[in-house]
């Protein structure tokens, strides 16, 4: 049991590090967070300030700039804040750990003398509102993290290739698995029979980049990961702006390489 708990803790630590590094990267692509970081010395909170701007300033005051530092330095600077922000984990407890159980927690009691059957446990889980959360939590987190890294990888790849057609960028990052061995990112447009695939890939790239921008703007308001809301045109990622790529790669291409490796290992 000790080995299993140690393994679970290691997996949880890796997921927590993923969340922090993803947060760092989404802040880096947010136009709002860039504006706040660039004007942090003159920006002040005031009574009639828009709530989104207020939230972005407060987020910057909490986590600082992400444009003039590496992830390792930023994470080290904010490690206490991340520890305080951590959410309670779903875990297996025994009788010696009763002190960590809160009055609003839900748990299943398995007396030492009992012989629990899988069918009985399933009936219990079916009767509580957390059933779905318990049965799919690990899988859901893995899917979410993998999708977020895929989005970040797409953003960096697009920033490195701002002048090529969007479908080529999608093919480079293998955004659509079904097209992986069919759509050559460097093939001439004159290739016949690929029109529908190129059109579909263009739409997918646009959709994923818009989702990246929305997650980034929510991150700037200290809401992460969150892809809910309406993306206003001024917050769309502008890959035609040379300054955008410059600030993304000001500290080198470490984050771009890390994002690509995360996608390849998923």
MODELLER restraints for C-alpha pairs under 7 A, 6 or more apart:
rsr = mdl.restraints
at = mdl.atoms
rsr.add(forms.Gaussian(group=physical.xy_distance, feature=features.Distance(at['CA:21:A'], at['CA:71:A']), mean=6.93, stdev=0.5))
rsr.add(forms.Gaussian(group=physical.xy_distance, feature=features.Distance(at['CA:23:A'], at['CA:219:A']), mean=6.81, stdev=0.5))
rsr.add(forms.Gaussian(group=physical.xy_distance, feature=features.Distance(at['CA:23:A'], at['CA:224:A']), mean=6.84, stdev=0.5))
rsr.add(forms.Gaussian(group=physical.xy_distance, feature=features.Distance(at['CA:24:A'], at['CA:66:A']), mean=6.63, stdev=0.5))
rsr.add(forms.Gaussian(group=physical.xy_distance, feature=features.Distance(at['CA:26:A'], at['CA:216:A']), mean=4.73, stdev=0.5))
rsr.add(forms.Gaussian(group=physical.xy_distance, feature=features.Distance(at['CA:26:A'], at['CA:219:A']), mean=6.60, stdev=0.5))
rsr.add(forms.Gaussian(group=physical.xy_distance, feature=features.Distance(at['CA:27:A'], at['CA:33:A']), mean=6.29, stdev=0.5))
rsr.add(forms.Gaussian(group=physical.xy_distance, feature=features.Distance(at['CA:27:A'], at['CA:216:A']), mean=5.76, stdev=0.5))
rsr.add(forms.Gaussian(group=physical.xy_distance, feature=features.Distance(at['CA:27:A'], at['CA:219:A']), mean=6.05, stdev=0.5))
rsr.add(forms.Gaussian(group=physical.xy_distance, feature=features.Distance(at['CA:27:A'], at['CA:220:A']), mean=5.88, stdev=0.5))
rsr.add(forms.Gaussian(group=physical.xy_distance, feature=features.Distance(at['CA:28:A'], at['CA:66:A']), mean=6.04, stdev=0.5))
rsr.add(forms.Gaussian(group=physical.xy_distance, feature=features.Distance(at['CA:28:A'], at['CA:67:A']), mean=6.52, stdev=0.5))
rsr.add(forms.Gaussian(group=physical.xy_distance, feature=features.Distance(at['CA:28:A'], at['CA:248:A']), mean=6.81, stdev=0.5))
rsr.add(forms.Gaussian(group=physical.xy_distance, feature=features.Distance(at['CA:29:A'], at['CA:216:A']), mean=6.33, stdev=0.5))
rsr.add(forms.Gaussian(group=physical.xy_distance, feature=features.Distance(at['CA:30:A'], at['CA:213:A']), mean=6.78, stdev=0.5))
rsr.add(forms.Gaussian(group=physical.xy_distance, feature=features.Distance(at['CA:30:A'], at['CA:216:A']), mean=4.95, stdev=0.5))
rsr.add(forms.Gaussian(group=physical.xy_distance, feature=features.Distance(at['CA:30:A'], at['CA:217:A']), mean=5.62, stdev=0.5))
rsr.add(forms.Gaussian(group=physical.xy_distance, feature=features.Distance(at['CA:30:A'], at['CA:220:A']), mean=6.72, stdev=0.5))
rsr.add(forms.Gaussian(group=physical.xy_distance, feature=features.Distance(at['CA:31:A'], at['CA:235:A']), mean=6.34, stdev=0.5))
rsr.add(forms.Gaussian(group=physical.xy_distance, feature=features.Distance(at['CA:32:A'], at['CA:217:A']), mean=6.70, stdev=0.5))
rsr.add(forms.Gaussian(group=physical.xy_distance, feature=features.Distance(at['CA:32:A'], at['CA:220:A']), mean=6.73, stdev=0.5))
rsr.add(forms.Gaussian(group=physical.xy_distance, feature=features.Distance(at['CA:33:A'], at['CA:56:A']), mean=6.55, stdev=0.5))
rsr.add(forms.Gaussian(group=physical.xy_distance, feature=features.Distance(at['CA:33:A'], at['CA:220:A']), mean=5.46, stdev=0.5))
rsr.add(forms.Gaussian(group=physical.xy_distance, feature=features.Distance(at['CA:36:A'], at['CA:57:A']), mean=6.33, stdev=0.5))
rsr.add(forms.Gaussian(group=physical.xy_distance, feature=features.Distance(at['CA:37:A'], at['CA:65:A']), mean=5.81, stdev=0.5))
rsr.add(forms.Gaussian(group=physical.xy_distance, feature=features.Distance(at['CA:45:A'], at['CA:54:A']), mean=6.45, stdev=0.5))
rsr.add(forms.Gaussian(group=physical.xy_distance, feature=features.Distance(at['CA:52:A'], at['CA:221:A']), mean=6.43, stdev=0.5))
rsr.add(forms.Gaussian(group=physical.xy_distance, feature=features.Distance(at['CA:55:A'], at['CA:221:A']), mean=4.75, stdev=0.5))
rsr.add(forms.Gaussian(group=physical.xy_distance, feature=features.Distance(at['CA:56:A'], at['CA:220:A']), mean=5.17, stdev=0.5))
rsr.add(forms.Gaussian(group=physical.xy_distance, feature=features.Distance(at['CA:56:A'], at['CA:221:A']), mean=4.61, stdev=0.5))
rsr.add(forms.Gaussian(group=physical.xy_distance, feature=features.Distance(at['CA:59:A'], at['CA:220:A']), mean=6.49, stdev=0.5))
rsr.add(forms.Gaussian(group=physical.xy_distance, feature=features.Distance(at['CA:59:A'], at['CA:221:A']), mean=6.08, stdev=0.5))
rsr.add(forms.Gaussian(group=physical.xy_distance, feature=features.Distance(at['CA:59:A'], at['CA:222:A']), mean=5.60, stdev=0.5))
rsr.add(forms.Gaussian(group=physical.xy_distance, feature=features.Distance(at['CA:63:A'], at['CA:78:A']), mean=6.53, stdev=0.5))
rsr.add(forms.Gaussian(group=physical.xy_distance, feature=features.Distance(at['CA:67:A'], at['CA:247:A']), mean=6.62, stdev=0.5))
rsr.add(forms.Gaussian(group=physical.xy_distance, feature=features.Distance(at['CA:69:A'], at['CA:251:A']), mean=6.98, stdev=0.5))
rsr.add(forms.Gaussian(group=physical.xy_distance, feature=features.Distance(at['CA:70:A'], at['CA:251:A']), mean=6.74, stdev=0.5))
rsr.add(forms.Gaussian(group=physical.xy_distance, feature=features.Distance(at['CA:125:A'], at['CA:131:A']), mean=5.07, stdev=0.5))
rsr.add(forms.Gaussian(group=physical.xy_distance, feature=features.Distance(at['CA:146:A'], at['CA:263:A']), mean=6.90, stdev=0.5))
rsr.add(forms.Gaussian(group=physical.xy_distance, feature=features.Distance(at['CA:146:A'], at['CA:266:A']), mean=6.50, stdev=0.5))
rsr.add(forms.Gaussian(group=physical.xy_distance, feature=features.Distance(at['CA:149:A'], at['CA:259:A']), mean=5.82, stdev=0.5))
rsr.add(forms.Gaussian(group=physical.xy_distance, feature=features.Distance(at['CA:149:A'], at['CA:262:A']), mean=6.57, stdev=0.5))
rsr.add(forms.Gaussian(group=physical.xy_distance, feature=features.Distance(at['CA:149:A'], at['CA:263:A']), mean=6.27, stdev=0.5))
rsr.add(forms.Gaussian(group=physical.xy_distance, feature=features.Distance(at['CA:150:A'], at['CA:263:A']), mean=5.87, stdev=0.5))
rsr.add(forms.Gaussian(group=physical.xy_distance, feature=features.Distance(at['CA:151:A'], at['CA:208:A']), mean=6.52, stdev=0.5))
rsr.add(forms.Gaussian(group=physical.xy_distance, feature=features.Distance(at['CA:151:A'], at['CA:212:A']), mean=6.20, stdev=0.5))
rsr.add(forms.Gaussian(group=physical.xy_distance, feature=features.Distance(at['CA:152:A'], at['CA:259:A']), mean=6.48, stdev=0.5))
rsr.add(forms.Gaussian(group=physical.xy_distance, feature=features.Distance(at['CA:153:A'], at['CA:256:A']), mean=6.55, stdev=0.5))
rsr.add(forms.Gaussian(group=physical.xy_distance, feature=features.Distance(at['CA:153:A'], at['CA:259:A']), mean=5.20, stdev=0.5))
rsr.add(forms.Gaussian(group=physical.xy_distance, feature=features.Distance(at['CA:153:A'], at['CA:260:A']), mean=5.56, stdev=0.5))
rsr.add(forms.Gaussian(group=physical.xy_distance, feature=features.Distance(at['CA:154:A'], at['CA:173:A']), mean=6.45, stdev=0.5))
rsr.add(forms.Gaussian(group=physical.xy_distance, feature=features.Distance(at['CA:155:A'], at['CA:209:A']), mean=6.85, stdev=0.5))
rsr.add(forms.Gaussian(group=physical.xy_distance, feature=features.Distance(at['CA:156:A'], at['CA:256:A']), mean=5.75, stdev=0.5))
rsr.add(forms.Gaussian(group=physical.xy_distance, feature=features.Distance(at['CA:157:A'], at['CA:169:A']), mean=6.79, stdev=0.5))
rsr.add(forms.Gaussian(group=physical.xy_distance, feature=features.Distance(at['CA:158:A'], at['CA:169:A']), mean=6.13, stdev=0.5))
rsr.add(forms.Gaussian(group=physical.xy_distance, feature=features.Distance(at['CA:159:A'], at['CA:239:A']), mean=5.85, stdev=0.5))
rsr.add(forms.Gaussian(group=physical.xy_distance, feature=features.Distance(at['CA:159:A'], at['CA:245:A']), mean=5.60, stdev=0.5))
rsr.add(forms.Gaussian(group=physical.xy_distance, feature=features.Distance(at['CA:162:A'], at['CA:239:A']), mean=5.70, stdev=0.5))
rsr.add(forms.Gaussian(group=physical.xy_distance, feature=features.Distance(at['CA:162:A'], at['CA:240:A']), mean=6.38, stdev=0.5))
rsr.add(forms.Gaussian(group=physical.xy_distance, feature=features.Distance(at['CA:166:A'], at['CA:202:A']), mean=5.49, stdev=0.5))
rsr.add(forms.Gaussian(group=physical.xy_distance, feature=features.Distance(at['CA:166:A'], at['CA:205:A']), mean=6.44, stdev=0.5))
rsr.add(forms.Gaussian(group=physical.xy_distance, feature=features.Distance(at['CA:167:A'], at['CA:198:A']), mean=5.60, stdev=0.5))
rsr.add(forms.Gaussian(group=physical.xy_distance, feature=features.Distance(at['CA:167:A'], at['CA:201:A']), mean=5.00, stdev=0.5))
rsr.add(forms.Gaussian(group=physical.xy_distance, feature=features.Distance(at['CA:167:A'], at['CA:202:A']), mean=4.65, stdev=0.5))
rsr.add(forms.Gaussian(group=physical.xy_distance, feature=features.Distance(at['CA:167:A'], at['CA:205:A']), mean=6.94, stdev=0.5))
rsr.add(forms.Gaussian(group=physical.xy_distance, feature=features.Distance(at['CA:168:A'], at['CA:185:A']), mean=4.45, stdev=0.5))
rsr.add(forms.Gaussian(group=physical.xy_distance, feature=features.Distance(at['CA:168:A'], at['CA:186:A']), mean=6.97, stdev=0.5))
rsr.add(forms.Gaussian(group=physical.xy_distance, feature=features.Distance(at['CA:170:A'], at['CA:201:A']), mean=6.19, stdev=0.5))
rsr.add(forms.Gaussian(group=physical.xy_distance, feature=features.Distance(at['CA:170:A'], at['CA:205:A']), mean=5.88, stdev=0.5))
rsr.add(forms.Gaussian(group=physical.xy_distance, feature=features.Distance(at['CA:171:A'], at['CA:183:A']), mean=6.35, stdev=0.5))
rsr.add(forms.Gaussian(group=physical.xy_distance, feature=features.Distance(at['CA:171:A'], at['CA:184:A']), mean=6.69, stdev=0.5))
rsr.add(forms.Gaussian(group=physical.xy_distance, feature=features.Distance(at['CA:171:A'], at['CA:185:A']), mean=5.16, stdev=0.5))
rsr.add(forms.Gaussian(group=physical.xy_distance, feature=features.Distance(at['CA:172:A'], at['CA:185:A']), mean=5.80, stdev=0.5))
rsr.add(forms.Gaussian(group=physical.xy_distance, feature=features.Distance(at['CA:174:A'], at['CA:180:A']), mean=5.56, stdev=0.5))
rsr.add(forms.Gaussian(group=physical.xy_distance, feature=features.Distance(at['CA:210:A'], at['CA:236:A']), mean=6.46, stdev=0.5))
rsr.add(forms.Gaussian(group=physical.xy_distance, feature=features.Distance(at['CA:211:A'], at['CA:227:A']), mean=6.50, stdev=0.5))
rsr.add(forms.Gaussian(group=physical.xy_distance, feature=features.Distance(at['CA:213:A'], at['CA:235:A']), mean=6.66, stdev=0.5))
rsr.add(forms.Gaussian(group=physical.xy_distance, feature=features.Distance(at['CA:213:A'], at['CA:236:A']), mean=5.70, stdev=0.5))
rsr.add(forms.Gaussian(group=physical.xy_distance, feature=features.Distance(at['CA:213:A'], at['CA:237:A']), mean=6.10, stdev=0.5))
rsr.add(forms.Gaussian(group=physical.xy_distance, feature=features.Distance(at['CA:214:A'], at['CA:227:A']), mean=5.78, stdev=0.5))
rsr.add(forms.Gaussian(group=physical.xy_distance, feature=features.Distance(at['CA:214:A'], at['CA:231:A']), mean=5.69, stdev=0.5))
rsr.add(forms.Gaussian(group=physical.xy_distance, feature=features.Distance(at['CA:215:A'], at['CA:225:A']), mean=6.53, stdev=0.5))
rsr.add(forms.Gaussian(group=physical.xy_distance, feature=features.Distance(at['CA:215:A'], at['CA:226:A']), mean=5.54, stdev=0.5))
rsr.add(forms.Gaussian(group=physical.xy_distance, feature=features.Distance(at['CA:215:A'], at['CA:227:A']), mean=4.84, stdev=0.5))
rsr.add(forms.Gaussian(group=physical.xy_distance, feature=features.Distance(at['CA:218:A'], at['CA:224:A']), mean=6.50, stdev=0.5))
rsr.add(forms.Gaussian(group=physical.xy_distance, feature=features.Distance(at['CA:218:A'], at['CA:226:A']), mean=6.24, stdev=0.5))
rsr.add(forms.Gaussian(group=physical.xy_distance, feature=features.Distance(at['CA:219:A'], at['CA:225:A']), mean=6.88, stdev=0.5))
